[in-house]
């Protein structure tokens, strides 16, 4: 049976909505900034490392909050369709990459938040978002100093591992976008950058 299309039904967008596009690029910019900050304060020691670490924490929490907003928006707004000529494995890879990105955008700030909360330094340098808004520590009820030390080490390793996964995923995502734009010459990238949409011949 053929589905009847209502004559006044809105056409499905060929690009993401302006809100989705703005959230995508804002989160991407913040994530890349945090990667640069992490490499930077890794070269510092003592008090000099505190300001960039605090900024790193602030950006991480911002990414977490924006990601929750982005998920809410995504659940209520359908994504534009992928090009019909895309192969099955490419569609699977695109969906898998997006899932990994969402897990990273949640997992990295959550693990970082928990990591600093388990550190004894949290009492000396509490998290202040952009030096203005106090942000609470994750509670660890029943944890003594030894358990907190072990939790901090585990969370530190988890946060570091997620960072390396993020590097690989970002590289793969960028490479795939360039492949679609320069080799396949389809409209995958234009879904997020509408100005790149190719005009029909």
C-alpha positions in Angstrom: 0.0 0.0 0.0 1.4 3.4 -1.0 1.5 5.9 1.8 -0.6 9.1 1.2 1.4 12.3 1.6 -0.7 15.2 2.9 -0.5 18.1 0.5 0.2 20.5 3.4 2.8 18.3 5.1 6.2 20.0 5.5 8.9 18.7 3.2 11.8 17.0 4.9 14.8 19.2 5.1 17.9 18.4 3.1 20.1 20.1 5.7 20.2 20.2 9.5 18.2 22.9 11.2 20.0 26.1 12.1 19.9 25.1 15.8 21.5 21.7 15.1 24.2 23.3 12.9 25.0 25.9 15.6 25.2 23.3 18.3 27.4 21.0 16.1 30.0 23.7 15.3 30.0 25.2 18.8 30.6 21.8 20.4 33.2 21.0 17.8 35.0 24.3 18.5 34.9 23.8 22.3 36.1 20.2 22.0 39.1 21.2 19.8 39.8 24.1 22.2 39.8 21.7 25.2 42.2 19.3 23.3 44.6 22.2 22.8 44.3 23.3 26.4 45.0 19.7 27.7 48.2 19.5 25.6 49.1 23.0 26.8 48.7 22.5 30.6 50.4 19.2 30.3 53.6 21.1 29.7 53.1 23.2 32.8 53.9 22.5 36.4 52.7 23.9 39.7 50.5 27.1 40.0 51.0 27.9 36.3 48.8 24.9 35.3 45.8 25.9 37.5 44.2 28.6 35.2 44.2 26.5 32.0 43.0 23.5 33.9 40.1 25.5 35.4 39.3 26.8 31.9 39.5 23.2 30.6 37.0 22.1 33.3 34.7 25.0 32.4 34.7 24.1 28.7 34.1 20.4 29.5 31.0 21.2 31.6 29.8 23.5 28.8 30.2 20.7 26.3 28.2 18.4 28.6 25.3 20.8 28.9 25.3 21.6 25.2 25.4 17.9 24.4 22.3 17.3 26.6 20.6 20.2 24.7 21.7 18.7 21.4 20.3 15.3 22.3 17.0 16.8 23.3 16.9 18.7 20.0 17.8 15.6 18.0 15.1 13.5 19.6 12.5 16.1 18.6 13.8 17.0 15.1 14.6 14.5 12.4 18.0 14.5 10.7 18.1 15.2 7.0 18.4 12.0 4.8 21.7 10.7 3.6 22.2 10.7 -0.2 20.4 7.7 -1.8 23.6 6.6 -3.5 25.5 6.0 -0.3 26.6 2.4 0.2 25.2 0.4 3.1 28.5 0.2 4.9 28.9 4.0 4.7 25.5 4.5 6.2 26.4 2.1 9.0 29.7 3.8 9.6 28.1 7.3 9.7 25.6 6.2 12.3 28.2 4.4 14.3 30.5 7.4 14.3 27.7 9.7 15.5 26.9 7.3 18.3 30.6 7.3 19.3 30.7 11.1 19.2 27.6 11.3 21.5 29.2 8.8 23.9 32.4 10.9 23.9 30.6 14.2 24.4 29.0 12.7 27.5 31.7 10.4 28.7 34.7 12.8 28.5 33.2 15.6 30.6 31.5 13.2 33.0 34.7 11.3 33.6 36.7 14.5 33.9 34.1 15.9 36.4 34.3 12.8 38.5 38.1 12.7 38.2 38.6 16.1 39.6 35.9 15.5 42.3 37.9 12.5 43.6 41.1 14.5 43.7 42.2 16.0 47.1 42.9 19.2 45.1 39.2 19.8 44.7 39.2 21.3 48.2 41.9 23.8 47.3 40.8 24.5 43.8 37.1 24.0 43.5 35.6 24.1 40.1 34.4 27.6 39.1 32.9 27.8 35.7 34.8 30.6 33.9 35.8 31.9 37.3 32.3 32.9 38.1 29.8 30.1 38.7 30.6 27.5 41.4 30.1 23.9 40.1 29.6 21.1 42.6 31.8 18.1 43.0 30.6 14.6 42.3 29.8 13.0 45.7 31.6 9.8 46.6 29.7 8.7 49.7 31.5 6.2 51.9 34.8 6.6 50.1 37.8 7.1 52.4 41.1 8.7 51.2 42.5 5.5 49.8 39.3 4.7 47.8 39.2 8.2 46.5 42.8 7.9 45.4 42.0 4.6 43.5 38.9 6.2 42.0 40.9 9.2 40.9 43.5 7.0 39.2 40.9 4.9 37.4 39.0 8.0 36.2 42.2 9.6 35.1 43.0 6.6 32.9 39.4 6.5 31.6 39.5 10.2 30.7 42.9 9.8 29.0 41.7 6.8 27.0 38.5 8.6 25.9 40.7 11.4 24.7 42.6 9.1 22.4 39.4 7.6 21.1 38.2 11.2 20.4 41.4 12.0 18.4 40.8 8.9 16.3 37.1 9.6 15.8 37.6 13.2 14.9 40.3 12.3 12.3 38.0 9.6 10.9 35.0 12.0 10.8 37.0 14.8 9.0 38.5 12.3 6.5 35.0 10.9 5.7 33.6 14.4 5.2 36.5 15.4 2.9 36.0 12.1 0.9 32.3 12.8 0.4 33.0 16.4 -0.7 36.1 16.0 -2.8 35.9 12.4 -4.1 32.3 11.2 -4.0 31.1 14.8 -4.7 27.8 14.3 -3.0 25.9 16.5 -0.5 26.8 14.8 2.8 28.9 17.7 4.0 26.3 20.3 2.9 23.8 18.8 5.4 25.9 20.6 8.0 27.3 23.4 5.8 24.4 24.3 3.5 26.4 26.8 1.4 28.3 23.8 0.0 25.1 22.2 -1.5 25.7 21.4 -5.1 23.3 22.8 -7.6 21.6 20.3 -10.0 23.0 20.3 -13.5 
